[in-house]
Amino acid sequence: MLRYVVSNLGPETPQANQDKLLAALKTIKGIKDIALVPARKEIAFGINGPEPKAKLLKEACATAGFTLGSRM
């Protein structure tokens, strides 16, 4: 599993916004088993094939109103 920080994700993030983030990440080819961990401000996911480029992840997060941070 790959893990990334999402700086503006947290326990107070409304479920609707979390759902938008999940939907945006699911559009990236090769990502599977996505999990949000608001308490730790992170996303975790598996990959099927090559690792997606950070640029794609940042763009997907941005479309949902989130800011992708560093890989953990």
Beta strands, then each sheet from edge to edge (+ up, - down):
strand 1: 2-6
strand 2: 31-37
strand 3: 42-47
strand 4: 68-71
sheet 1: 2+ 3- 1+ 4-
end
